[in-house]
Amino acid sequence: GIQVEQSPPDLILQEGANSTLRCNFSDSVNNLQWFHQNPWGQLINLFYIPSGTKQNGRLSATTVATERYSLLYISSSQTTDSGVYFCAVHTDSWGKLQFGAGTQVVVTP
Amino acid sequence: NAGVTQTPKFQVLKTGQSMTLQCAQDMNHNSMYWYRQDPGMGLRLIYYSASEGTTDKGEVPNGYNVSRLNKREFSLRLESAAPSQTSVYFCASSGVTGVRNQPQHFGDGTRLSIL
């Protein structure tokens, strides 16, 4: 099956810093989603991005499907950005998701 | 607008007990999914239902059964719970437009502990 690798596994940021999270996948995919799992365990949809670039406030994402990677940018980080960020790829036409192991982000005041 | 609703939110079982986790969505989605999340890991697919009346195995189906009761509801059953099934269970749903999948939307999860 498709392998999804996220880096770095852990990230500690000071409030106000910028960062980039990376997701590599081993084969062509139908689509890709980024999620934020908050400290309460809820999975929040951030981006649905098969290719190109999207922005939502301080967050943006870029997927380069031909090179099999996606990037998530966090700018001017806030403590509420803490949590785990997951990349997940749609592996077939039925929409099944293959998740990466996640990047644990801690933003300190 | 509830989205995907899972019940219960928390449950403790003894080894060998049975239990059904409930999931309902109000977005008129065709596809529904059950995942489990173990500590420090991403989610893994247990079963999915591409449309009402169909179900298929995912990556980790052993020890589970599912029922797509109608378009809105998709339940997950543990017939004889084992400690290895201690996990957080997530239900999700999605629609399909043309040939491209739409994003999956997740419920808040059920934290299940088996003693």
Interface residues (C-beta under 8 A of the other chain):
Chain A: G1 V4 N30 N31 Q33 F35 G41 Q42 L43 N45 Y48 P50 F86 A88 H90 S93 W94 G95 K96 L97 Q98 F99 G100 A101 G102
Chain B: S31 Y33 Y35 G40 M41 G42 L43 R44 L45 Y48 A50 D56 G58 E59 V88 F90 A92 S94 V96 V99 R100 N101 Q102 P103 Q104 H105 F106 D108 G109 R111
